[in-house]
Amino acid sequence: MSYYLFISIIIILIANFALERYLSILNLGYSKNELPTVLRDIYDPEKYAKQQDYFRTNQRFGMITSTFGFLVTLAMYLGGGFAWVDGLVQNITTNTILVSILFFGILFLANDLITIPFQWYDTFVIEQRFEFNKVTPKLFVLDKLKGYGMGMVLGGGLMSLIIWIYTLTPTYFWLLAWATVTVFSLFMTMFYSQIIVPLFNKQTPLAEGELRNEIEKFANKSGFNLTNIFVIDGSKRSTKANAYFTGLGAKKRIVLYDTLMDKMTTDEIVAVLAHEVGHYKHKHTLINFLLSIPSTLLLFFAFGYILQSDAFAQAVGGKVASFHLNALVFSILYSPFSLLLDLGTNVLSRKFEYQADAFAAKYGYAPQLESGLKKLTASSLGNLMPHPLYVFFHYSHPTLFQRITKLKIEK
């Protein structure tokens, strides 16, 4: 059985890589198509040429990095690399929890170290060349160190707890692990902006003035209890702009990038905020969380079923079942099902975006939202002509053309 599991792993890895390359090639070719009339005012000819250059540069670089990652992963499976790392940590400790933590820690650190040159090139060559980058070498290193620390505390802590649960009760592991991850996800949904974001960015309450006054007028008109509006210093890393809604209940907050405030008019910012309020009014964050519960339960049920199977560990060169080797094999074999779930999530997410746009339009902000979305796209040199199949697989938002077309109907 282990032989067939191994063959399945290799087939899935190759199929995933082939699918991604096919979609990227389709997307690259489709970007050359003639723009619809409603999109032709976003870029002047010079900036559109720059956008095309930026898009193609990123596509080519993405193909290089993904091919490198695929070849390294394939070599690890074919060459028994995972079994070697397993043997290494087994010689360090016999503690079940520490063995698995060290195993995944070594893989994570090794993967990150070999990809740092690619990340550096992306930040300090590509993003710098197209005038997006604001990251300094010092900030790059600090972000890395903070990421490692956060990974050790949160990732290592959560994994240790899950493995400990397995050692206590393999029979009910799947149920208790699912409950643990669900509670953790709820906690992070509510407190991410208060706990994680401050490690990397400064958030300050939106100051009094015209913008806050207009936002409060909209909040009163739409019946939205607005107390937490923050501005984040996104300009310390990039010139690209954004805004997002996070949290649940009393912990909800809207976050505006300072770069957004530099690029948009007051009405356009209120329109973007109205879109974010639309997500709250339609309870999209809550719905997404509730929908994640059964999918996570399915994942842990399947995972718990195979954890004691020697064949799964033997598929990557192990001898007997172990939490980390079985988890590694399971993550690959589960990926086709995960892909189907992700596709469904993206379809729903795109529907939610239309609903949030319609909410803003209902309060008369359709023209301002349209112009704001155009400015957001232009400021990031966004691709205006993604291939429909690429959108289906990867986009959590409708395309700009689709959103503008829908907004014109909503007016």
MOZI-V357529 format. One record per helix or strand. SS is the DSSP state (~ for helix, > for strand). FROM is the first residue (numbers start at 0). LEN is the number of residues. Records with the same first field share a line. If there is no record, write none. Layout:
SS = FROM-LEN  FROM-LEN
This chain:
~ = 1-29  36-3  44-34  80-12  95-34  136-32  172-23  196-3  209-13  233-3  248-3  257-6  265-16  283-23  309-5  322-11  334-28  365-14  387-7  399-11
> = 132-1  202-3  228-4  237-1  242-4  252-5
